[in-house]
Amino acid sequence: MKTLGEKIKEYRNKMGVNQKEFAEMCGRFDTRERAWGQSRIGNYETNAREPSLEDIEIIAKVLGINPADLAFQSNAKFAQIIKSFYYPLLSPVQAGYFTEVNLLSHTDSDEQYEMISSQVKASEKSFYLVIDGDSMLPRFQQGDMVLIDPALEIKPGDFVAAINEDGEATFKQYKQLSTIDDYGRPDFELVPLNEFFPRLNSKDNNITIIGKAVEHRQVL
């Protein structure tokens, strides 16, 4: 019979992450604001330290399994675990605070953000944005989520998030124009898919693109 530590190590290895990465993932789910480091995971895996019930629940959540299957012997067979990445879910107002230095630099440090798992590996400053309104119908419904990656190059036809003149994030399709601005950058339009909504032109509106959509999750 395998020990609890042996099972944690086996599941983590099949997940494809090292101890440091796994500790960081566990820390995101710990609401007690305790530090999770590589040594903690190492101690658990070598049975040098026994995890609390709360820690077992956190570890099982990251692994995507039932805590009972981890803590006790069971006949459940291990299915392939796909490595997940976690990104904060932001409202249009929160996403409007974006800066290249720190995504959440202007928000309350005590505010908690829901972390959404994804199999898409994006940059560390990526975030999920909730679609607000009907301007991107029929492809994007109100309440849908899009994963925005600020590190990617924007190309014509991409779906992007941008900060509008009200300081909020808006989601539109990027269209590059033939003219350039005073800094040598191409002018652009933000185009809604719903023809009943207006386009936003960078020449007439103070808008800044903050990232490209790399994943779309629809509301059922």
C-alpha positions as CSV (number, residue, x, y, z in Angstrom):
1,M,0.0,0.0,0.0
2,K,1.4,3.4,-1.0
3,T,1.9,6.0,1.6
4,L,0.1,9.4,1.4
5,G,3.4,11.0,0.4
6,E,4.1,8.5,-2.3
7,K,0.6,9.1,-3.8
8,I,1.1,12.9,-3.7
9,K,4.4,12.5,-5.5
10,E,3.0,10.1,-8.1
11,Y,0.0,12.4,-8.9
12,R,2.3,15.4,-9.1
13,N,4.7,13.8,-11.5
14,K,1.9,12.7,-13.7
15,M,0.6,16.2,-13.7
16,G,3.9,17.3,-15.1
17,V,5.0,19.9,-12.5
18,N,7.9,20.2,-10.1
19,Q,7.6,20.7,-6.4
20,K,8.1,24.4,-6.6
21,E,5.4,24.8,-9.2
22,F,3.0,22.5,-7.3
23,A,3.5,24.5,-4.1
24,E,2.7,27.8,-5.9
25,M,-0.5,26.2,-7.3
26,C,-1.5,25.0,-3.8
27,G,-0.9,28.5,-2.3
28,R,-3.4,30.0,-4.6
29,F,-6.2,27.9,-3.1
30,D,-5.1,28.5,0.6
31,T,-7.4,31.2,2.0
32,R,-5.5,31.1,5.3
33,E,-2.7,33.2,3.7
34,R,0.0,30.7,4.7
35,A,3.1,30.3,2.6
36,W,3.5,27.2,0.5
37,G,7.1,26.4,-0.5
38,Q,8.9,23.6,-2.1
39,S,10.1,22.3,1.3
40,R,6.5,21.8,2.4
41,I,5.7,19.6,-0.6
42,G,9.0,17.8,-0.2
43,N,8.3,17.0,3.5
44,Y,4.8,15.7,2.6
45,E,6.1,13.5,-0.2
46,T,8.8,11.9,2.0
47,N,6.4,11.5,4.8
48,A,8.6,13.7,7.0
49,R,5.6,15.8,7.8
50,E,1.9,14.8,7.8
51,P,-0.4,17.3,6.0
52,S,-3.5,18.5,7.8
53,L,-6.9,17.7,6.5
54,E,-7.2,21.3,5.2
55,D,-3.9,20.8,3.3
56,I,-5.1,17.4,1.9
57,E,-8.2,19.1,0.5
58,I,-6.1,21.8,-1.1
59,I,-3.6,19.3,-2.6
60,A,-6.5,17.2,-3.9
61,K,-8.2,20.2,-5.5
62,V,-5.0,21.1,-7.4
63,L,-4.6,17.5,-8.5
64,G,-8.3,17.4,-9.6
65,I,-9.1,14.3,-7.5
66,N,-11.3,13.5,-4.5
67,P,-9.5,14.1,-1.1
68,A,-10.6,10.7,0.0
69,D,-8.9,9.1,-3.0
70,L,-5.7,10.8,-1.9
71,A,-5.9,10.2,1.9
72,F,-7.3,6.7,1.9
73,Q,-6.8,3.5,-0.1
74,S,-9.3,3.2,-2.9
75,N,-9.9,1.1,-6.1
76,A,-10.1,4.3,-8.2
77,K,-7.8,4.1,-11.2
78,F,-5.7,7.1,-12.0
79,A,-6.8,8.9,-15.1
80,Q,-4.5,11.2,-17.0
81,I,-4.2,14.6,-15.3
82,I,-3.7,17.5,-17.6
83,K,-1.5,20.3,-16.3
84,S,-3.6,23.4,-15.4
85,F,-2.7,27.0,-15.2
86,Y,-4.6,29.6,-13.1
87,Y,-5.5,33.2,-14.0
88,P,-7.5,35.8,-12.0
89,L,-11.1,36.6,-13.2
90,L,-11.5,40.3,-13.5
91,S,-14.5,42.6,-14.2
92,P,-14.2,45.2,-16.9
93,V,-13.5,47.9,-14.2
94,Q,-10.8,45.8,-12.6
95,A,-9.2,45.0,-15.9
96,G,-9.2,48.7,-16.6
97,Y,-6.6,49.2,-13.9
98,F,-4.1,47.2,-15.9
99,T,-0.5,48.3,-16.1
100,E,2.5,46.6,-17.6
101,V,4.2,46.8,-14.2
102,N,1.5,45.1,-12.1
103,L,-1.9,43.9,-13.3
104,L,-3.5,44.5,-9.9
105,S,-1.3,47.4,-8.6
106,H,-4.2,49.8,-8.2
107,T,-6.6,47.5,-6.4
108,D,-7.1,46.7,-2.8
109,S,-4.4,44.3,-1.7
110,D,-6.9,42.5,0.5
111,E,-9.3,41.9,-2.3
112,Q,-9.6,38.2,-3.3
113,Y,-9.9,37.2,-7.0
114,E,-11.4,34.0,-8.2
115,M,-8.7,31.9,-9.9
116,I,-9.9,30.1,-13.1
117,S,-8.0,27.0,-14.3
118,S,-7.1,26.6,-17.9
119,Q,-5.0,24.2,-20.0
120,V,-3.8,27.2,-22.0
121,K,-0.4,28.4,-21.0
122,A,-0.3,32.2,-21.2
123,S,2.0,34.8,-19.8
124,E,2.0,35.5,-16.0
125,K,0.1,38.8,-16.4
126,S,-2.8,37.1,-18.2
127,F,-6.4,37.3,-16.9
128,Y,-9.9,36.3,-17.6
129,L,-12.4,39.0,-18.6
130,V,-16.1,38.6,-18.5
131,I,-18.0,39.8,-21.6
132,D,-20.3,42.6,-20.7
133,G,-23.1,43.6,-23.2
134,D,-24.2,42.5,-26.6
135,S,-21.7,44.3,-28.9
136,M,-19.9,41.0,-29.8
137,L,-23.0,39.0,-30.7
138,P,-23.5,36.4,-32.0
139,R,-20.0,34.9,-31.4
140,F,-19.5,36.2,-27.9
141,Q,-22.4,36.2,-25.5
142,Q,-22.8,38.3,-22.4
143,G,-21.3,36.4,-19.5
144,D,-18.8,34.5,-21.6
145,M,-15.2,34.6,-20.4
146,V,-12.1,35.3,-22.5
147,L,-8.5,34.7,-21.5
148,I,-6.5,37.9,-22.3
149,D,-2.7,37.6,-22.7
150,P,-0.9,41.1,-22.7
151,A,2.4,39.6,-23.9
152,L,1.3,38.6,-27.4
153,E,1.7,40.6,-30.6
154,I,-1.5,42.0,-31.9
155,K,-2.4,41.3,-35.5
156,P,-5.3,42.4,-37.7
157,G,-8.3,40.3,-37.1
158,D,-7.4,39.4,-33.5
159,F,-9.9,39.8,-30.7
160,V,-8.5,42.1,-28.1
161,A,-9.2,43.8,-24.8
162,A,-8.6,47.6,-24.6
163,I,-9.0,50.4,-22.1
164,N,-11.6,52.9,-23.3
165,E,-12.0,56.6,-22.3
166,D,-14.0,55.6,-19.2
167,G,-11.0,53.6,-17.9
168,E,-12.8,50.3,-18.3
169,A,-11.9,47.3,-20.4
170,T,-13.8,46.7,-23.6
171,F,-13.6,43.6,-25.9
172,K,-13.6,44.0,-29.7
173,Q,-11.9,42.9,-32.9
174,Y,-8.8,44.7,-34.0
175,K,-8.6,46.3,-37.4
176,Q,-5.4,48.0,-38.4
177,L,-5.7,51.2,-40.5
178,S,-3.3,52.6,-43.2
179,T,-2.4,55.7,-41.2
180,I,0.1,56.1,-38.4
181,D,0.1,58.2,-35.2
182,D,2.7,60.8,-34.1
183,Y,4.8,58.0,-32.6
184,G,4.9,55.9,-35.8
185,R,2.4,53.4,-34.6
186,P,-0.4,52.2,-36.9
187,D,-3.9,53.7,-36.2
188,F,-6.6,51.1,-35.5
189,E,-10.3,50.5,-35.1
190,L,-12.0,48.3,-32.5
191,V,-14.8,46.6,-34.4
192,P,-17.9,45.1,-32.7
193,L,-19.3,42.0,-34.4
194,N,-22.8,43.3,-33.7
195,E,-23.4,45.9,-36.5
196,F,-25.8,47.9,-34.3
197,F,-22.8,49.1,-32.1
198,P,-20.3,51.8,-33.1
199,R,-16.7,51.3,-33.9
200,L,-13.9,52.9,-31.8
201,N,-11.2,54.7,-33.8
202,S,-7.8,55.3,-32.1
203,K,-7.5,58.6,-33.9
204,D,-10.7,60.0,-32.3
205,N,-10.7,58.0,-29.0
206,N,-8.2,57.6,-26.2
207,I,-8.0,53.8,-26.2
208,T,-5.1,51.5,-25.4
209,I,-4.9,47.8,-26.2
210,I,-4.0,45.7,-23.3
211,G,-4.0,42.2,-24.6
212,K,-5.1,39.5,-27.1
213,A,-7.7,36.8,-26.5
214,V,-6.3,33.3,-26.4
215,E,-9.3,31.3,-25.1
216,H,-13.1,31.7,-25.2
217,R,-15.4,30.0,-22.7
218,Q,-19.1,30.2,-23.5
219,V,-22.0,30.5,-21.0
220,L,-24.3,27.5,-21.3
